[in-house]
Amino acid sequence: MTARIATAQGSDRPPPVHFAFTKRTWQEIAHLLVNLPMTLAGFIYVVTVMSIGLGLTVTVVGLPLLAFGLLGARQLGKAERARARGLLGVHVDEPSPMPARRQGGFLGWLWASLKDPVGWRTVLYSFVRLPWGILTFAVTLVSLLLLWPVLPFIARGLTNADRAMVRTFLSPSDELERRIAELESDRGIVVDTAAADLRKIERDLHDGAQARLVALAMGLGLAKEKLTEDPETAALMVEEAHGEVKLALQELRDLARGIHPAVLTDRGLDAALSSVASRCTVPVKVTADLPARPAAAIEGIAYFTVSELLQNVSKHSRARSASVDVWRSQDRLLIQVGDDGQGGASLDGGTGMSGLADRLGAVDGLFVIESPAGGPTTITAELPWRDRDSMR
């Protein structure tokens, strides 16, 4: 599995055409006959809304009306993609949606809607399709009555033109548009992850160090009251408080290490991973071949990825040994964690793997699990390499 999973779709190339009327042939005929009402509705919508919107651009309502018209055109495109998918077997990606909110308020939304390439391409598609819809409806109807033996070939030729139009006008304009959609989704994952981390830190402080420090303050207060009356009891209470201080400091150190360990900042990824490996209940061999230090954000993600994976090794793997290998390959940072345990690791196994995959995917990373039942397990994580100096 990878952090970003692309749905494998079969080829949308139609099967070879024959004289026989197959299911696909009847679907193509239905598509051609529906062309006329669909293209007529789209043409009327585009001409009406666009002409009114453009005609009223000199007033305050013209541009908003044009913007809403383009949003409606998006829905026309969605319906046409669904029709092509259901009747022609044409699978094209949905374009990135318009964000619900934009910086700049209403004016920002208005400007983003007016320059929306998806809406304008759908407008052009709906405008030029009317003559084609009339032609295909007439040719199909005549062929049904007079040329039905060769209708499968006629239908295939006409629908191949339809397939080309859908791919040209209604598919995402380029890879950049698809990437924008991915980044918008990843941004939500990053925000949710950061919020969850903050809640965890708050909970750990409240339930751990904070509670211990409150008890410490109360104990010292009681010791102060007994200092003159019962010095020996007060001394015992102060000694207990001293032990509580040590425990509170250790909890704060552990919490700080969980946020961002000092060894990672001071000595880099190699030393930090060796420190994590030393706390694993399974012997771990760490090999790091890094000519330089990556950007702090990438270094931090790599550290916490290995830390989480080694915790899983300790808790779930029943392994006798494990290994961590980190190296740079061109513009990527690669991490491989393996163990000789029982295997069976998966993204839906309740061990935090899915969360790791989401975090890596949010920064254009990959997460690959190879863990057959019975083992061994090899998990490979891949992150983009960004130089530390270039991020300053």
PLY file of the C-alpha trace (Angstrom):
ply
format ascii 1.0
element vertex 392
property float x
property float y
property float z
element edge 391
property int vertex1
property int vertex2
end_header
0.00 0.00 0.00
1.16 3.55 -0.58
0.38 6.76 1.18
-1.37 7.93 -1.89
-3.43 5.20 -3.54
-4.46 5.62 -7.15
-7.56 3.66 -8.05
-6.67 1.18 -10.73
-9.10 1.56 -13.57
-9.36 -0.67 -16.54
-8.73 0.77 -19.94
-11.69 2.78 -21.20
-11.04 1.65 -24.75
-14.29 0.05 -25.99
-14.28 -3.60 -27.11
-14.04 -4.36 -30.85
-17.24 -3.64 -32.76
-19.14 -6.39 -34.62
-22.27 -6.61 -36.71
-24.05 -8.06 -33.69
-25.91 -5.70 -31.38
-24.06 -6.15 -28.07
-24.79 -4.44 -24.77
-22.09 -1.87 -25.48
-23.64 -1.15 -28.90
-27.04 -0.45 -27.34
-25.37 1.79 -24.73
-23.66 3.75 -27.51
-26.94 4.10 -29.41
-28.66 5.33 -26.24
-25.89 7.86 -25.70
-26.27 9.21 -29.24
-30.05 9.52 -28.94
-29.75 11.33 -25.59
-27.22 13.72 -27.12
-29.95 15.96 -28.53
-31.88 16.75 -25.32
-28.68 17.01 -23.27
-26.88 19.30 -25.70
-30.01 21.37 -26.21
-30.42 21.88 -22.44
-26.73 22.74 -22.07
-26.80 25.17 -24.99
-29.89 26.98 -23.68
-28.38 27.24 -20.20
-25.05 28.56 -21.44
-26.51 31.07 -23.89
-29.07 32.35 -21.39
-26.90 32.65 -18.31
-23.76 33.79 -20.07
-25.50 36.39 -22.23
-27.39 37.85 -19.27
-24.31 37.78 -17.06
-22.06 39.37 -19.68
-24.75 41.87 -20.62
-25.12 42.99 -17.02
-21.41 43.27 -16.24
-21.82 47.04 -16.24
-24.04 46.65 -13.15
-23.30 45.24 -9.71
-25.21 42.02 -10.39
-23.56 41.06 -13.68
-20.31 39.57 -12.41
-21.90 37.62 -9.52
-24.50 36.22 -11.95
-21.72 35.21 -14.34
-19.84 33.55 -11.46
-22.89 31.54 -10.41
-23.43 30.64 -14.06
-19.93 29.16 -14.22
-20.62 27.17 -11.05
-23.74 25.80 -12.73
-21.69 24.93 -15.79
-19.51 22.79 -13.54
-22.60 20.75 -12.69
-23.37 20.31 -16.38
-19.86 18.98 -16.86
-20.30 16.60 -13.93
-23.51 15.24 -15.45
-21.83 14.78 -18.85
-18.89 12.93 -17.29
-21.31 10.63 -15.48
-23.22 9.97 -18.73
-20.00 9.20 -20.60
-18.83 6.95 -17.78
-22.09 5.02 -17.64
-22.81 4.65 -21.37
-19.42 4.95 -23.06
-17.10 3.58 -20.38
-15.00 6.76 -20.46
-13.26 7.33 -17.14
-11.88 10.82 -16.61
-10.83 12.31 -13.30
-13.11 14.82 -11.65
-11.56 18.29 -11.66
-10.63 19.91 -8.37
-13.69 21.40 -6.62
-14.07 25.08 -5.97
-13.00 25.76 -2.36
-15.88 26.68 -0.07
-13.95 29.64 1.31
-11.37 31.90 -0.16
-9.14 34.53 1.35
-10.50 37.94 0.55
-14.14 37.13 1.34
-16.78 37.55 -1.33
-14.48 39.40 -3.72
-11.90 36.62 -3.48
-14.54 34.00 -4.18
-15.92 36.07 -7.07
-12.52 36.44 -8.73
-11.70 32.74 -8.27
-15.05 31.75 -9.81
-14.71 34.11 -12.78
-11.31 32.71 -13.74
-12.27 29.07 -13.11
-10.91 27.13 -16.13
-13.20 24.15 -15.45
-16.32 26.26 -15.74
-15.16 28.01 -18.92
-14.20 24.72 -20.62
-17.64 23.33 -19.82
-19.25 26.47 -21.26
-17.28 25.98 -24.48
-18.19 22.27 -24.53
-21.92 23.00 -24.13
-21.82 25.73 -26.78
-20.14 23.74 -29.55
-22.06 20.53 -28.85
-25.48 21.63 -30.15
-24.76 21.02 -33.88
-23.10 17.73 -32.98
-26.08 16.66 -30.87
-28.49 17.36 -33.71
-26.27 15.54 -36.21
-25.76 12.42 -34.08
-29.46 12.19 -33.18
-30.49 12.46 -36.85
-27.85 10.01 -38.13
-28.65 7.45 -35.41
-32.39 7.69 -35.98
-32.04 7.29 -39.76
-29.60 4.40 -39.30
-32.06 2.63 -36.99
-34.69 2.78 -39.73
-32.63 2.28 -42.90
-29.06 1.21 -42.11
-29.51 -0.94 -39.05
-27.17 -3.78 -40.22
-24.18 -1.40 -40.08
-25.49 0.68 -37.18
-22.96 -0.78 -34.69
-20.11 0.59 -36.83
-21.80 3.97 -37.28
-22.50 4.21 -33.56
-18.89 3.34 -32.72
-17.54 6.02 -35.05
-19.83 8.71 -33.66
-19.26 7.78 -30.01
-15.49 7.73 -30.54
-15.83 11.41 -31.41
-17.89 11.87 -28.23
-15.20 10.16 -26.20
-12.58 12.48 -27.61
-14.69 15.56 -26.79
-15.23 14.44 -23.20
-11.53 13.82 -22.67
-10.58 17.14 -24.31
-13.08 19.47 -22.66
-14.21 17.80 -19.44
-11.11 16.15 -18.01
-8.80 18.09 -15.67
-6.74 20.52 -17.69
-3.37 19.19 -16.60
-1.44 17.48 -13.87
-1.23 20.75 -11.94
-5.00 20.84 -11.43
-5.03 17.28 -10.12
-2.11 18.15 -7.87
-4.05 21.10 -6.46
-6.89 18.76 -5.50
-4.41 16.42 -3.77
-2.78 19.29 -1.88
-6.15 20.59 -0.71
-6.93 17.16 0.70
-3.46 16.88 2.25
-3.85 20.28 3.88
-6.90 18.99 5.74
-4.92 15.95 6.91
-2.09 18.16 8.18
-4.51 20.42 10.08
-6.30 17.44 11.65
-3.00 15.80 12.60
-1.66 18.99 14.17
-4.87 19.43 16.16
-4.69 15.82 17.38
-1.07 16.30 18.44
-1.93 19.46 20.36
-4.78 17.66 22.14
-2.42 14.81 23.05
0.16 17.22 24.47
-2.54 19.03 26.45
-3.86 15.71 27.80
-0.39 14.48 28.75
0.38 17.74 30.57
-2.96 17.74 32.39
-2.94 14.09 33.41
0.79 13.76 34.05
3.17 16.56 35.00
0.47 19.09 35.92
-1.29 16.70 38.30
2.03 15.70 39.85
3.07 19.35 40.34
-0.27 20.18 41.97
0.21 17.30 44.40
3.78 18.50 44.99
2.61 22.01 45.83
0.05 20.65 48.29
2.67 18.41 49.91
5.12 21.28 50.32
2.35 23.41 51.81
1.62 20.76 54.42
5.35 20.35 55.11
5.63 24.11 55.67
2.83 23.99 58.24
4.49 21.10 60.12
7.98 22.57 59.94
7.84 24.12 63.43
5.51 21.60 65.07
6.95 18.33 63.76
10.32 18.82 61.96
10.87 15.09 61.42
7.52 14.63 59.63
8.15 17.79 57.63
11.55 16.44 56.56
9.95 13.20 55.38
7.35 15.16 53.43
10.07 17.29 51.82
11.95 14.12 50.88
8.81 12.73 49.24
8.34 16.03 47.44
11.89 15.79 46.14
11.07 12.42 44.62
7.93 13.86 43.06
10.02 16.66 41.52
12.29 14.11 39.88
9.33 12.21 38.47
7.74 15.43 37.19
10.99 16.44 35.51
11.26 13.03 33.87
7.70 13.29 32.57
8.43 16.76 31.18
11.59 15.46 29.49
9.64 12.59 27.94
6.98 15.01 26.75
9.60 17.35 25.29
11.24 14.40 23.55
7.85 13.52 22.06
7.42 17.06 20.73
10.90 17.39 19.28
13.88 15.61 20.85
16.92 17.72 21.66
19.28 15.09 20.23
17.59 15.47 16.84
18.16 19.22 16.83
21.72 19.02 18.16
23.17 15.92 16.48
20.89 15.01 13.60
18.89 12.04 12.43
21.56 9.35 12.86
22.05 10.02 16.58
18.32 10.52 17.19
17.42 7.20 15.55
20.12 5.42 17.55
18.55 6.87 20.69
15.11 5.60 19.65
16.54 2.18 18.81
18.15 1.88 22.24
14.71 2.14 23.87
13.21 -0.61 21.70
12.67 -3.96 23.43
14.10 -5.72 20.34
17.77 -5.36 19.30
17.89 -2.85 16.45
20.70 -2.19 13.99
20.67 1.40 12.70
22.44 2.35 9.46
22.26 5.95 8.25
24.01 7.07 5.08
23.23 10.78 4.81
25.77 13.15 3.23
24.00 16.12 4.79
21.07 16.92 7.04
17.65 17.38 5.42
15.29 20.22 6.28
14.14 20.23 9.90
10.52 19.43 8.99
11.53 16.40 6.91
13.98 15.30 9.58
11.24 15.49 12.21
8.78 13.45 10.14
11.45 10.83 9.49
12.26 10.61 13.21
8.67 10.19 14.34
7.99 7.67 11.56
10.83 5.44 12.73
9.85 5.98 16.37
6.28 4.85 15.69
7.41 1.85 13.65
9.85 0.70 16.35
7.09 1.00 18.95
5.03 -1.34 16.80
7.98 -3.72 16.60
8.17 -3.74 20.41
4.42 -4.20 20.93
3.21 -6.39 18.09
5.95 -8.07 16.04
7.30 -10.78 18.41
10.57 -10.25 16.58
14.07 -11.25 17.69
15.84 -8.48 15.78
15.07 -5.41 13.72
16.88 -2.96 11.48
16.59 0.68 10.44
18.22 1.92 7.23
18.14 5.57 6.16
19.71 6.93 2.99
19.33 9.58 0.33
18.50 8.69 -3.27
18.62 11.72 -5.56
15.90 14.07 -4.30
14.27 11.58 -1.91
14.94 10.47 1.67
14.32 6.74 2.05
13.66 4.91 5.30
13.39 1.15 5.65
12.43 -0.57 8.89
12.44 -4.36 8.99
11.99 -7.12 11.55
11.94 -10.92 11.62
8.66 -11.13 13.52
5.28 -12.66 12.79
4.27 -10.26 10.00
0.70 -9.40 9.14
1.11 -5.62 9.43
-1.40 -3.57 7.46
-2.85 -0.08 7.21
-6.09 -1.15 8.88
-4.54 -3.22 11.63
-5.06 -0.66 14.40
-1.32 -0.04 14.89
-1.17 3.56 13.65
-0.01 2.62 10.16
-2.85 4.52 8.51
-1.92 7.69 10.39
1.70 7.35 9.29
0.61 6.91 5.69
-1.53 10.05 5.91
1.30 12.08 7.39
3.74 10.99 4.71
1.19 11.53 1.96
0.62 15.09 3.21
4.22 15.99 2.30
4.29 14.09 -1.00
5.73 10.98 0.58
5.10 7.25 0.13
4.49 4.45 2.59
4.86 0.83 1.47
4.19 -2.24 3.64
5.49 -5.72 2.82
4.38 -7.97 5.67
3.17 -11.45 4.73
1.71 -13.65 7.43
4.58 -15.32 9.23
6.97 -12.49 8.39
9.34 -10.96 7.83
8.10 -7.36 7.71
9.70 -4.60 5.66
8.23 -1.11 5.72
9.59 1.52 3.38
8.90 5.22 3.81
9.90 7.83 1.29
10.06 11.59 1.81
11.07 14.47 -0.44
14.60 15.66 0.25
14.84 19.34 1.05
18.16 20.85 1.98
18.36 22.39 5.41
20.08 25.52 4.15
17.43 26.18 1.48
14.66 26.26 4.12
16.22 29.02 6.22
0 1
1 2
2 3
3 4
4 5
5 6
6 7
7 8
8 9
9 10
10 11
11 12
12 13
13 14
14 15
15 16
16 17
17 18
18 19
19 20
20 21
21 22
22 23
23 24
24 25
25 26
26 27
27 28
28 29
29 30
30 31
31 32
32 33
33 34
34 35
35 36
36 37
37 38
38 39
39 40
40 41
41 42
42 43
43 44
44 45
45 46
46 47
47 48
48 49
49 50
50 51
51 52
52 53
53 54
54 55
55 56
56 57
57 58
58 59
59 60
60 61
61 62
62 63
63 64
64 65
65 66
66 67
67 68
68 69
69 70
70 71
71 72
72 73
73 74
74 75
75 76
76 77
77 78
78 79
79 80
80 81
81 82
82 83
83 84
84 85
85 86
86 87
87 88
88 89
89 90
90 91
91 92
92 93
93 94
94 95
95 96
96 97
97 98
98 99
99 100
100 101
101 102
102 103
103 104
104 105
105 106
106 107
107 108
108 109
109 110
110 111
111 112
112 113
113 114
114 115
115 116
116 117
117 118
118 119
119 120
120 121
121 122
122 123
123 124
124 125
125 126
126 127
127 128
128 129
129 130
130 131
131 132
132 133
133 134
134 135
135 136
136 137
137 138
138 139
139 140
140 141
141 142
142 143
143 144
144 145
145 146
146 147
147 148
148 149
149 150
150 151
151 152
152 153
153 154
154 155
155 156
156 157
157 158
158 159
159 160
160 161
161 162
162 163
163 164
164 165
165 166
166 167
167 168
168 169
169 170
170 171
171 172
172 173
173 174
174 175
175 176
176 177
177 178
178 179
179 180
180 181
181 182
182 183
183 184
184 185
185 186
186 187
187 188
188 189
189 190
190 191
191 192
192 193
193 194
194 195
195 196
196 197
197 198
198 199
199 200
200 201
201 202
202 203
203 204
204 205
205 206
206 207
207 208
208 209
209 210
210 211
211 212
212 213
213 214
214 215
215 216
216 217
217 218
218 219
219 220
220 221
221 222
222 223
223 224
224 225
225 226
226 227
227 228
228 229
229 230
230 231
231 232
232 233
233 234
234 235
235 236
236 237
237 238
238 239
239 240
240 241
241 242
242 243
243 244
244 245
245 246
246 247
247 248
248 249
249 250
250 251
251 252
252 253
253 254
254 255
255 256
256 257
257 258
258 259
259 260
260 261
261 262
262 263
263 264
264 265
265 266
266 267
267 268
268 269
269 270
270 271
271 272
272 273
273 274
274 275
275 276
276 277
277 278
278 279
279 280
280 281
281 282
282 283
283 284
284 285
285 286
286 287
287 288
288 289
289 290
290 291
291 292
292 293
293 294
294 295
295 296
296 297
297 298
298 299
299 300
300 301
301 302
302 303
303 304
304 305
305 306
306 307
307 308
308 309
309 310
310 311
311 312
312 313
313 314
314 315
315 316
316 317
317 318
318 319
319 320
320 321
321 322
322 323
323 324
324 325
325 326
326 327
327 328
328 329
329 330
330 331
331 332
332 333
333 334
334 335
335 336
336 337
337 338
338 339
339 340
340 341
341 342
342 343
343 344
344 345
345 346
346 347
347 348
348 349
349 350
350 351
351 352
352 353
353 354
354 355
355 356
356 357
357 358
358 359
359 360
360 361
361 362
362 363
363 364
364 365
365 366
366 367
367 368
368 369
369 370
370 371
371 372
372 373
373 374
374 375
375 376
376 377
377 378
378 379
379 380
380 381
381 382
382 383
383 384
384 385
385 386
386 387
387 388
388 389
389 390
390 391
